[in-house]
Amino acid sequence: MKPLSISKVALAALFLIFSIAFNPPKGHSFSKKDTNYYWYLDSGTVYDGWYSTSEEIMRLEEIYDVYVDGDPIDGTLIASGYAVKGYPHSIYPSVLLYSH
C-alpha cells in the first residue's frame, strides 16, 4: 500500500475545514427577534394594536379571511406597522402588510 502524499492530506484537511465553516447550523439560530409595532389599518388612520408582525398577520387572516403577507405585488394594503405610536405619523411605516 502506497502512503498518502502531503498534498492529498492537505486537500482533505482543507475540504473538511471548509465544509464545516461554510455550513451554518440548521434551525432558527440566525432568525431575528420578532419586534412589536403599533399597527394601523385603513392607510394608517385607525389604530389596531401593539403586536408583533406574525401576530398581526394571524389576526388579519382570521378577521378578513384572506392571505396576508408583506408582498405588495397584486395585493391590497391593509395594515401599516409603526415603531412609534401617534397620529399623524412622524415616520414612515416599518412594515406594510397586504391582503391577497
Biopython code that builds the backbone (N, CA, C, O; Angstrom):
import numpy as np
from Bio.PDB.StructureBuilder import StructureBuilder

atoms = [
    (1, "MET", "N", (0.841, -1.166, 0.000)),
    (1, "MET", "CA", (0.000, 0.000, 0.000)),
    (1, "MET", "C", (0.890, 1.235, 0.000)),
    (1, "MET", "O", (1.871, 1.317, 0.739)),
    (2, "LYS", "N", (0.526, 2.189, -0.843)),
    (2, "LYS", "CA", (1.299, 3.400, -1.002)),
    (2, "LYS", "C", (0.880, 4.444, 0.031)),
    (2, "LYS", "O", (-0.318, 4.654, 0.221)),
    (3, "PRO", "N", (1.824, 5.107, 0.706)),
    (3, "PRO", "CA", (1.437, 6.148, 1.657)),
    (3, "PRO", "C", (0.871, 7.371, 0.925)),
    (3, "PRO", "O", (1.254, 7.673, -0.205)),
    (4, "LEU", "N", (-0.043, 8.059, 1.594)),
    (4, "LEU", "CA", (-0.648, 9.259, 1.020)),
    (4, "LEU", "C", (0.385, 10.371, 0.935)),
    (4, "LEU", "O", (1.220, 10.530, 1.826)),
    (5, "SER", "N", (0.320, 11.121, -0.126)),
    (5, "SER", "CA", (1.240, 12.247, -0.243)),
    (5, "SER", "C", (0.730, 13.413, 0.593)),
    (5, "SER", "O", (-0.437, 13.446, 0.981)),
    (6, "ILE", "N", (1.590, 14.346, 0.860)),
    (6, "ILE", "CA", (1.246, 15.507, 1.684)),
    (6, "ILE", "C", (0.137, 16.329, 1.026)),
    (6, "ILE", "O", (-0.738, 16.849, 1.718)),
    (7, "SER", "N", (0.165, 16.449, -0.279)),
    (7, "SER", "CA", (-0.824, 17.279, -0.944)),
    (7, "SER", "C", (-2.229, 16.698, -0.802)),
    (7, "SER", "O", (-3.183, 17.461, -0.651)),
    (8, "LYS", "N", (-2.386, 15.386, -0.844)),
    (8, "LYS", "CA", (-3.702, 14.774, -0.687)),
    (8, "LYS", "C", (-4.222, 14.942, 0.738)),
    (8, "LYS", "O", (-5.414, 15.171, 0.945)),
    (9, "VAL", "N", (-3.330, 14.829, 1.714)),
    (9, "VAL", "CA", (-3.723, 15.025, 3.109)),
    (9, "VAL", "C", (-4.117, 16.486, 3.338)),
    (9, "VAL", "O", (-5.096, 16.770, 4.027)),
    (10, "ALA", "N", (-3.346, 17.412, 2.754)),
    (10, "ALA", "CA", (-3.657, 18.836, 2.902)),
    (10, "ALA", "C", (-4.994, 19.169, 2.241)),
    (10, "ALA", "O", (-5.781, 19.932, 2.801)),
    (11, "LEU", "N", (-5.260, 18.615, 1.070)),
    (11, "LEU", "CA", (-6.529, 18.851, 0.391)),
    (11, "LEU", "C", (-7.705, 18.295, 1.189)),
    (11, "LEU", "O", (-8.760, 18.924, 1.274)),
    (12, "ALA", "N", (-7.518, 17.118, 1.770)),
    (12, "ALA", "CA", (-8.583, 16.527, 2.581)),
    (12, "ALA", "C", (-8.861, 17.383, 3.817)),
    (12, "ALA", "O", (-10.016, 17.575, 4.198)),
    (13, "ALA", "N", (-7.793, 17.897, 4.444)),
    (13, "ALA", "CA", (-7.958, 18.746, 5.623)),
    (13, "ALA", "C", (-8.661, 20.051, 5.256)),
    (13, "ALA", "O", (-9.543, 20.501, 5.987)),
    (14, "LEU", "N", (-8.284, 20.662, 4.137)),
    (14, "LEU", "CA", (-8.929, 21.888, 3.683)),
    (14, "LEU", "C", (-10.404, 21.655, 3.373)),
    (14, "LEU", "O", (-11.253, 22.475, 3.724)),
    (15, "PHE", "N", (-10.706, 20.550, 2.724)),
    (15, "PHE", "CA", (-12.091, 20.217, 2.420)),
    (15, "PHE", "C", (-12.905, 20.085, 3.700)),
    (15, "PHE", "O", (-14.025, 20.591, 3.775)),
    (16, "LEU", "N", (-12.365, 19.420, 4.693)),
    (16, "LEU", "CA", (-13.059, 19.246, 5.966)),
    (16, "LEU", "C", (-13.299, 20.585, 6.654)),
    (16, "LEU", "O", (-14.390, 20.833, 7.169)),
    (17, "ILE", "N", (-12.288, 21.447, 6.665)),
    (17, "ILE", "CA", (-12.416, 22.754, 7.318)),
    (17, "ILE", "C", (-13.470, 23.601, 6.606)),
    (17, "ILE", "O", (-14.320, 24.203, 7.261)),
    (18, "PHE", "N", (-13.425, 23.655, 5.268)),
    (18, "PHE", "CA", (-14.398, 24.457, 4.520)),
    (18, "PHE", "C", (-15.810, 23.892, 4.619)),
    (18, "PHE", "O", (-16.776, 24.654, 4.646)),
    (19, "SER", "N", (-15.942, 22.582, 4.674)),
    (19, "SER", "CA", (-17.286, 22.008, 4.781)),
    (19, "SER", "C", (-17.923, 22.317, 6.128)),
    (19, "SER", "O", (-19.143, 22.452, 6.218)),
    (20, "ILE", "N", (-17.122, 22.430, 7.164)),
    (20, "ILE", "CA", (-17.645, 22.782, 8.483)),
    (20, "ILE", "C", (-17.890, 24.287, 8.580)),
    (20, "ILE", "O", (-18.906, 24.716, 9.126)),
    (21, "ALA", "N", (-16.964, 25.087, 8.054)),
    (21, "ALA", "CA", (-17.039, 26.536, 8.198)),
    (21, "ALA", "C", (-18.178, 27.152, 7.386)),
    (21, "ALA", "O", (-18.771, 28.137, 7.825)),
    (22, "PHE", "N", (-18.496, 26.607, 6.228)),
    (22, "PHE", "CA", (-19.487, 27.225, 5.360)),
    (22, "PHE", "C", (-20.844, 26.546, 5.383)),
    (22, "PHE", "O", (-21.668, 26.808, 4.507)),
    (23, "ASN", "N", (-21.102, 25.692, 6.346)),
    (23, "ASN", "CA", (-22.424, 25.096, 6.532)),
    (23, "ASN", "C", (-22.949, 25.515, 7.896)),
    (23, "ASN", "O", (-22.645, 24.868, 8.898)),
    (24, "PRO", "N", (-23.742, 26.602, 7.952)),
    (24, "PRO", "CA", (-24.257, 27.048, 9.245)),
    (24, "PRO", "C", (-25.215, 26.019, 9.823)),
    (24, "PRO", "O", (-25.815, 25.249, 9.072)),
    (25, "PRO", "N", (-25.370, 25.990, 11.135)),
    (25, "PRO", "CA", (-26.287, 25.033, 11.747)),
    (25, "PRO", "C", (-27.719, 25.285, 11.319)),
    (25, "PRO", "O", (-28.106, 26.422, 11.049)),
    (26, "LYS", "N", (-28.492, 24.236, 11.258)),
    (26, "LYS", "CA", (-29.888, 24.336, 10.850)),
    (26, "LYS", "C", (-30.726, 24.849, 12.018)),
    (26, "LYS", "O", (-30.323, 24.741, 13.177)),
    (27, "GLY", "N", (-31.869, 25.394, 11.709)),
    (27, "GLY", "CA", (-32.769, 25.855, 12.762)),
    (27, "GLY", "C", (-32.929, 27.355, 12.735)),
    (27, "GLY", "O", (-32.641, 27.998, 11.726)),
    (28, "HIS", "N", (-33.379, 27.908, 13.822)),
    (28, "HIS", "CA", (-33.694, 29.321, 13.903)),
    (28, "HIS", "C", (-32.623, 30.117, 14.629)),
    (28, "HIS", "O", (-32.921, 31.161, 15.211)),
    (29, "SER", "N", (-31.401, 29.652, 14.607)),
    (29, "SER", "CA", (-30.365, 30.341, 15.366)),
    (29, "SER", "C", (-30.024, 31.704, 14.771)),
    (29, "SER", "O", (-29.490, 32.557, 15.478)),
    (30, "PHE", "N", (-30.319, 31.934, 13.481)),
    (30, "PHE", "CA", (-29.994, 33.194, 12.858)),
    (30, "PHE", "C", (-31.209, 34.085, 12.656)),
    (30, "PHE", "O", (-31.085, 35.156, 12.062)),
    (31, "SER", "N", (-32.376, 33.677, 13.129)),
    (31, "SER", "CA", (-33.579, 34.488, 12.920)),
    (31, "SER", "C", (-33.564, 35.676, 13.876)),
    (31, "SER", "O", (-33.110, 35.573, 15.015)),
    (32, "LYS", "N", (-34.071, 36.811, 13.383)),
    (32, "LYS", "CA", (-34.109, 37.993, 14.225)),
    (32, "LYS", "C", (-35.332, 37.958, 15.138)),
    (32, "LYS", "O", (-36.290, 37.224, 14.892)),
    (33, "LYS", "N", (-35.280, 38.741, 16.164)),
    (33, "LYS", "CA", (-36.395, 38.810, 17.110)),
    (33, "LYS", "C", (-37.604, 39.441, 16.433)),
    (33, "LYS", "O", (-37.465, 40.392, 15.664)),
    (34, "ASP", "N", (-38.760, 38.924, 16.713)),
    (34, "ASP", "CA", (-39.991, 39.447, 16.141)),
    (34, "ASP", "C", (-40.405, 40.685, 16.938)),
    (34, "ASP", "O", (-40.964, 40.566, 18.028)),
    (35, "THR", "N", (-40.132, 41.863, 16.396)),
    (35, "THR", "CA", (-40.364, 43.136, 17.070)),
    (35, "THR", "C", (-41.842, 43.503, 17.059)),
    (35, "THR", "O", (-42.549, 43.221, 16.092)),
    (36, "ASN", "N", (-42.300, 44.123, 18.117)),
    (36, "ASN", "CA", (-43.673, 44.613, 18.175)),
    (36, "ASN", "C", (-43.759, 45.990, 17.536)),
    (36, "ASN", "O", (-42.851, 46.809, 17.679)),
    (37, "TYR", "N", (-44.860, 46.240, 16.828)),
    (37, "TYR", "CA", (-45.121, 47.518, 16.180)),
    (37, "TYR", "C", (-46.513, 48.006, 16.565)),
    (37, "TYR", "O", (-47.361, 47.236, 17.015)),
    (38, "TYR", "N", (-46.722, 49.300, 16.377)),
    (38, "TYR", "CA", (-48.062, 49.886, 16.530)),
    (38, "TYR", "C", (-48.732, 49.767, 15.169)),
    (38, "TYR", "O", (-48.286, 50.378, 14.197)),
    (39, "TRP", "N", (-49.806, 48.980, 15.098)),
    (39, "TRP", "CA", (-50.458, 48.687, 13.826)),
    (39, "TRP", "C", (-51.640, 49.606, 13.594)),
    (39, "TRP", "O", (-52.458, 49.841, 14.483)),
    (40, "TYR", "N", (-51.709, 50.123, 12.367)),
    (40, "TYR", "CA", (-52.798, 50.984, 11.936)),
    (40, "TYR", "C", (-53.426, 50.387, 10.687)),
    (40, "TYR", "O", (-52.721, 49.895, 9.807)),
    (41, "LEU", "N", (-54.750, 50.431, 10.611)),
    (41, "LEU", "CA", (-55.496, 49.961, 9.448)),
    (41, "LEU", "C", (-55.930, 51.159, 8.614)),
    (41, "LEU", "O", (-55.742, 52.307, 9.019)),
    (42, "ASP", "N", (-56.503, 50.892, 7.465)),
    (42, "ASP", "CA", (-57.080, 51.937, 6.604)),
    (42, "ASP", "C", (-56.077, 53.039, 6.290)),
    (42, "ASP", "O", (-56.316, 54.208, 6.593)),
    (43, "SER", "N", (-54.967, 52.667, 5.689)),
    (43, "SER", "CA", (-53.918, 53.618, 5.268)),
    (43, "SER", "C", (-53.344, 54.419, 6.434)),
    (43, "SER", "O", (-52.964, 55.578, 6.267)),
    (44, "GLY", "N", (-53.282, 53.810, 7.599)),
    (44, "GLY", "CA", (-52.624, 54.436, 8.738)),
    (44, "GLY", "C", (-53.470, 55.368, 9.561)),
    (44, "GLY", "O", (-52.921, 56.223, 10.256)),
    (45, "THR", "N", (-54.799, 55.248, 9.518)),
    (45, "THR", "CA", (-55.651, 56.166, 10.281)),
    (45, "THR", "C", (-56.324, 55.511, 11.483)),
    (45, "THR", "O", (-56.614, 56.203, 12.459)),
    (46, "VAL", "N", (-56.583, 54.206, 11.449)),
    (46, "VAL", "CA", (-57.300, 53.519, 12.526)),
    (46, "VAL", "C", (-56.320, 52.650, 13.304)),
    (46, "VAL", "O", (-55.720, 51.731, 12.746)),
    (47, "TYR", "N", (-56.157, 52.944, 14.611)),
    (47, "TYR", "CA", (-55.229, 52.188, 15.448)),
    (47, "TYR", "C", (-55.782, 50.790, 15.704)),
    (47, "TYR", "O", (-56.951, 50.625, 16.053)),
    (48, "ASP", "N", (-54.912, 49.773, 15.524)),
    (48, "ASP", "CA", (-55.348, 48.385, 15.667)),
    (48, "ASP", "C", (-54.742, 47.692, 16.879)),
    (48, "ASP", "O", (-55.360, 46.772, 17.415)),
    (49, "GLY", "N", (-53.568, 48.093, 17.329)),
    (49, "GLY", "CA", (-52.966, 47.464, 18.497)),
    (49, "GLY", "C", (-51.460, 47.376, 18.387)),
    (49, "GLY", "O", (-50.864, 47.777, 17.387)),
    (50, "TRP", "N", (-50.854, 46.841, 19.441)),
    (50, "TRP", "CA", (-49.394, 46.713, 19.528)),
    (50, "TRP", "C", (-49.059, 45.229, 19.522)),
    (50, "TRP", "O", (-49.164, 44.555, 20.547)),
    (51, "TYR", "N", (-48.650, 44.719, 18.348)),
    (51, "TYR", "CA", (-48.392, 43.298, 18.165)),
    (51, "TYR", "C", (-47.109, 43.097, 17.373)),
    (51, "TYR", "O", (-46.584, 44.029, 16.763)),
    (52, "SER", "N", (-46.619, 41.870, 17.393)),
    (52, "SER", "CA", (-45.514, 41.504, 16.505)),
    (52, "SER", "C", (-46.085, 41.296, 15.105)),
    (52, "SER", "O", (-47.298, 41.179, 14.931)),
    (53, "THR", "N", (-45.207, 41.251, 14.119)),
    (53, "THR", "CA", (-45.654, 41.089, 12.736)),
    (53, "THR", "C", (-46.391, 39.771, 12.541)),
    (53, "THR", "O", (-47.433, 39.734, 11.886)),
    (54, "SER", "N", (-45.860, 38.693, 13.102)),
    (54, "SER", "CA", (-46.517, 37.394, 12.932)),
    (54, "SER", "C", (-47.880, 37.360, 13.622)),
    (54, "SER", "O", (-48.820, 36.757, 13.103)),
    (55, "GLU", "N", (-47.997, 38.003, 14.792)),
    (55, "GLU", "CA", (-49.300, 38.063, 15.471)),
    (55, "GLU", "C", (-50.307, 38.872, 14.666)),
    (55, "GLU", "O", (-51.477, 38.500, 14.575)),
    (56, "GLU", "N", (-49.850, 39.987, 14.077)),
    (56, "GLU", "CA", (-50.761, 40.817, 13.290)),
    (56, "GLU", "C", (-51.206, 40.092, 12.021)),
    (56, "GLU", "O", (-52.363, 40.203, 11.614)),
    (57, "ILE", "N", (-50.296, 39.355, 11.401)),
    (57, "ILE", "CA", (-50.669, 38.575, 10.212)),
    (57, "ILE", "C", (-51.733, 37.543, 10.577)),
    (57, "ILE", "O", (-52.720, 37.395, 9.857)),
    (58, "MET", "N", (-51.544, 36.836, 11.678)),
    (58, "MET", "CA", (-52.523, 35.830, 12.101)),
    (58, "MET", "C", (-53.877, 36.482, 12.410)),
    (58, "MET", "O", (-54.921, 35.946, 12.041)),
    (59, "ARG", "N", (-53.859, 37.630, 13.082)),
    (59, "ARG", "CA", (-55.102, 38.325, 13.409)),
    (59, "ARG", "C", (-55.844, 38.764, 12.147)),
    (59, "ARG", "O", (-57.052, 38.560, 12.025)),
    (60, "LEU", "N", (-55.104, 39.372, 11.203)),
    (60, "LEU", "CA", (-55.742, 39.868, 9.982)),
    (60, "LEU", "C", (-56.274, 38.732, 9.124)),
    (60, "LEU", "O", (-57.341, 38.858, 8.525)),
    (61, "GLU", "N", (-55.538, 37.619, 9.058)),
    (61, "GLU", "CA", (-56.021, 36.471, 8.284)),
    (61, "GLU", "C", (-57.290, 35.896, 8.889)),
    (61, "GLU", "O", (-58.185, 35.458, 8.167)),
    (62, "GLU", "N", (-57.366, 35.898, 10.211)),
    (62, "GLU", "CA", (-58.566, 35.386, 10.876)),
    (62, "GLU", "C", (-59.751, 36.339, 10.714)),
    (62, "GLU", "O", (-60.877, 35.894, 10.491)),
    (63, "ILE", "N", (-59.507, 37.635, 10.823)),
    (63, "ILE", "CA", (-60.591, 38.623, 10.736)),
    (63, "ILE", "C", (-61.130, 38.735, 9.311)),
    (63, "ILE", "O", (-62.342, 38.683, 9.103)),
    (64, "TYR", "N", (-60.240, 38.888, 8.328)),
    (64, "TYR", "CA", (-60.664, 39.150, 6.948)),
    (64, "TYR", "C", (-60.752, 37.904, 6.082)),
    (64, "TYR", "O", (-61.254, 37.974, 4.960)),
    (65, "ASP", "N", (-60.276, 36.768, 6.573)),
    (65, "ASP", "CA", (-60.303, 35.504, 5.840)),
    (65, "ASP", "C", (-59.611, 35.631, 4.476)),
    (65, "ASP", "O", (-60.142, 35.194, 3.456)),
    (66, "VAL", "N", (-58.418, 36.235, 4.479)),
    (66, "VAL", "CA", (-57.590, 36.378, 3.286)),
    (66, "VAL", "C", (-56.152, 36.024, 3.650)),
    (66, "VAL", "O", (-55.793, 35.972, 4.826)),
    (67, "TYR", "N", (-55.338, 35.783, 2.630)),
    (67, "TYR", "CA", (-53.912, 35.544, 2.847)),
    (67, "TYR", "C", (-53.224, 36.895, 3.019)),
    (67, "TYR", "O", (-53.442, 37.798, 2.212)),
    (68, "VAL", "N", (-52.391, 37.054, 4.061)),
    (68, "VAL", "CA", (-51.731, 38.314, 4.364)),
    (68, "VAL", "C", (-50.226, 38.089, 4.390)),
    (68, "VAL", "O", (-49.738, 37.139, 5.002)),
    (69, "ASP", "N", (-49.487, 38.986, 3.710)),
    (69, "ASP", "CA", (-48.024, 38.960, 3.764)),
    (69, "ASP", "C", (-47.487, 40.348, 3.434)),
    (69, "ASP", "O", (-48.260, 41.296, 3.292)),
    (70, "GLY", "N", (-46.184, 40.471, 3.312)),
    (70, "GLY", "CA", (-45.554, 41.754, 3.040)),
    (70, "GLY", "C", (-45.265, 42.002, 1.572)),
    (70, "GLY", "O", (-44.579, 42.969, 1.241)),
    (71, "ASP", "N", (-45.766, 41.158, 0.684)),
    (71, "ASP", "CA", (-45.509, 41.285, -0.752)),
    (71, "ASP", "C", (-46.550, 42.206, -1.393)),
    (71, "ASP", "O", (-47.737, 41.881, -1.395)),
    (72, "PRO", "N", (-46.121, 43.356, -1.941)),
    (72, "PRO", "CA", (-47.091, 44.298, -2.499)),
    (72, "PRO", "C", (-47.633, 43.912, -3.875)),
    (72, "PRO", "O", (-48.620, 44.497, -4.321)),
    (73, "ILE", "N", (-47.023, 42.950, -4.558)),
    (73, "ILE", "CA", (-47.455, 42.592, -5.911)),
    (73, "ILE", "C", (-48.836, 41.947, -5.863)),
    (73, "ILE", "O", (-49.038, 40.944, -5.179)),
    (74, "ASP", "N", (-49.780, 42.526, -6.589)),
    (74, "ASP", "CA", (-51.179, 42.081, -6.666)),
    (74, "ASP", "C", (-51.856, 42.036, -5.297)),
    (74, "ASP", "O", (-52.775, 41.244, -5.088)),
    (75, "GLY", "N", (-51.415, 42.872, -4.370)),
    (75, "GLY", "CA", (-52.015, 42.898, -3.046)),
    (75, "GLY", "C", (-52.658, 44.237, -2.751)),
    (75, "GLY", "O", (-52.434, 45.220, -3.457)),
    (76, "THR", "N", (-53.458, 44.263, -1.704)),
    (76, "THR", "CA", (-54.108, 45.488, -1.241)),
    (76, "THR", "C", (-53.587, 45.799, 0.154)),
    (76, "THR", "O", (-53.625, 44.945, 1.039)),
    (77, "LEU", "N", (-53.105, 47.010, 0.351)),
    (77, "LEU", "CA", (-52.571, 47.417, 1.651)),
    (77, "LEU", "C", (-53.689, 47.396, 2.689)),
    (77, "LEU", "O", (-54.721, 48.045, 2.522)),
    (78, "ILE", "N", (-53.463, 46.632, 3.776)),
    (78, "ILE", "CA", (-54.492, 46.592, 4.825)),
    (78, "ILE", "C", (-53.968, 47.017, 6.189)),
    (78, "ILE", "O", (-54.762, 47.369, 7.062)),
    (79, "ALA", "N", (-52.635, 46.994, 6.400)),
    (79, "ALA", "CA", (-52.107, 47.387, 7.712)),
    (79, "ALA", "C", (-50.696, 47.937, 7.565)),
    (79, "ALA", "O", (-49.921, 47.503, 6.712)),
    (80, "SER", "N", (-50.383, 48.909, 8.427)),
    (80, "SER", "CA", (-49.058, 49.517, 8.469)),
    (80, "SER", "C", (-48.544, 49.431, 9.897)),
    (80, "SER", "O", (-49.254, 49.782, 10.839)),
    (81, "GLY", "N", (-47.307, 48.962, 10.058)),
    (81, "GLY", "CA", (-46.709, 48.848, 11.378)),
    (81, "GLY", "C", (-45.697, 49.955, 11.614)),
    (81, "GLY", "O", (-44.759, 50.123, 10.836)),
    (82, "TYR", "N", (-45.887, 50.708, 12.686)),
    (82, "TYR", "CA", (-45.023, 51.836, 13.012)),
    (82, "TYR", "C", (-44.258, 51.553, 14.294)),
    (82, "TYR", "O", (-44.759, 50.880, 15.195)),
    (83, "ALA", "N", (-43.032, 52.078, 14.368)),
    (83, "ALA", "CA", (-42.219, 51.913, 15.568)),
    (83, "ALA", "C", (-42.660, 52.872, 16.671)),
    (83, "ALA", "O", (-42.405, 52.626, 17.850)),
    (84, "VAL", "N", (-43.317, 53.957, 16.291)),
    (84, "VAL", "CA", (-43.750, 54.981, 17.243)),
    (84, "VAL", "C", (-45.261, 55.166, 17.132)),
    (84, "VAL", "O", (-45.800, 55.269, 16.030)),
    (85, "LYS", "N", (-45.939, 55.207, 18.274)),
    (85, "LYS", "CA", (-47.390, 55.401, 18.262)),
    (85, "LYS", "C", (-47.711, 56.887, 18.102)),
    (85, "LYS", "O", (-46.978, 57.750, 18.585)),
    (86, "GLY", "N", (-48.788, 57.159, 17.436)),
    (86, "GLY", "CA", (-49.236, 58.534, 17.291)),
    (86, "GLY", "C", (-49.737, 58.819, 15.896)),
    (86, "GLY", "O", (-49.216, 58.278, 14.920)),
    (87, "TYR", "N", (-50.747, 59.667, 15.795)),
    (87, "TYR", "CA", (-51.287, 60.063, 14.509)),
    (87, "TYR", "C", (-51.477, 61.572, 14.530)),
    (87, "TYR", "O", (-52.065, 62.058, 15.495)),
    (88, "PRO", "N", (-51.040, 62.343, 13.570)),
    (88, "PRO", "CA", (-50.419, 61.914, 12.319)),
    (88, "PRO", "C", (-49.017, 61.349, 12.562)),
    (88, "PRO", "O", (-48.333, 61.715, 13.518)),
    (89, "HIS", "N", (-48.622, 60.464, 11.683)),
    (89, "HIS", "CA", (-47.357, 59.754, 11.846)),
    (89, "HIS", "C", (-46.178, 60.654, 11.509)),
    (89, "HIS", "O", (-46.191, 61.371, 10.508)),
    (90, "SER", "N", (-45.163, 60.605, 12.355)),
    (90, "SER", "CA", (-43.971, 61.415, 12.121)),
    (90, "SER", "C", (-42.901, 60.638, 11.346)),
    (90, "SER", "O", (-41.899, 61.215, 10.925)),
    (91, "ILE", "N", (-43.111, 59.337, 11.160)),
    (91, "ILE", "CA", (-42.149, 58.499, 10.440)),
    (91, "ILE", "C", (-42.905, 57.628, 9.439)),
    (91, "ILE", "O", (-44.125, 57.482, 9.516)),
    (92, "TYR", "N", (-42.159, 57.058, 8.505)),
    (92, "TYR", "CA", (-42.753, 56.098, 7.568)),
    (92, "TYR", "C", (-42.974, 54.768, 8.285)),
    (92, "TYR", "O", (-42.283, 54.482, 9.263)),
    (93, "PRO", "N", (-43.908, 53.961, 7.831)),
    (93, "PRO", "CA", (-44.127, 52.665, 8.486)),
    (93, "PRO", "C", (-42.918, 51.746, 8.317)),
    (93, "PRO", "O", (-42.223, 51.781, 7.302)),
    (94, "SER", "N", (-42.689, 50.930, 9.334)),
    (94, "SER", "CA", (-41.595, 49.963, 9.294)),
    (94, "SER", "C", (-41.990, 48.720, 8.537)),
    (94, "SER", "O", (-41.161, 48.105, 7.866)),
    (95, "VAL", "N", (-43.266, 48.339, 8.640)),
    (95, "VAL", "CA", (-43.773, 47.122, 7.993)),
    (95, "VAL", "C", (-45.110, 47.447, 7.328)),
    (95, "VAL", "O", (-45.961, 48.122, 7.907)),
    (96, "LEU", "N", (-45.275, 46.954, 6.108)),
    (96, "LEU", "CA", (-46.543, 47.076, 5.400)),
    (96, "LEU", "C", (-47.075, 45.678, 5.126)),
    (96, "LEU", "O", (-46.336, 44.809, 4.664)),
    (97, "LEU", "N", (-48.358, 45.457, 5.410)),
    (97, "LEU", "CA", (-48.969, 44.144, 5.172)),
    (97, "LEU", "C", (-50.062, 44.266, 4.122)),
    (97, "LEU", "O", (-50.854, 45.208, 4.130)),
    (98, "TYR", "N", (-50.088, 43.298, 3.222)),
    (98, "TYR", "CA", (-51.010, 43.310, 2.097)),
    (98, "TYR", "C", (-51.875, 42.061, 2.115)),
    (98, "TYR", "O", (-51.423, 40.996, 2.537)),
    (99, "SER", "N", (-53.130, 42.186, 1.653)),
    (99, "SER", "CA", (-54.025, 41.043, 1.532)),
    (99, "SER", "C", (-53.989, 40.558, 0.091)),
    (99, "SER", "O", (-53.801, 41.347, -0.835)),
    (100, "HIS", "N", (-54.170, 39.255, -0.091)),
    (100, "HIS", "CA", (-54.171, 38.643, -1.419)),
    (100, "HIS", "C", (-55.375, 37.734, -1.548)),
    (100, "HIS", "O", (-55.572, 37.114, -2.593)),
]
sb = StructureBuilder()
sb.init_structure("model")
sb.init_model(0)
sb.init_chain("A")
sb.init_seg("    ")
for serial, (resi, resn, name, xyz) in enumerate(atoms, 1):
    if name == "N":
        sb.init_residue(resn, " ", resi, " ")
    sb.init_atom(name, np.array(xyz, "f"), 0.0, 1.0, " ", f" {name:<3s}", serial, name[0])
structure = sb.get_structure()
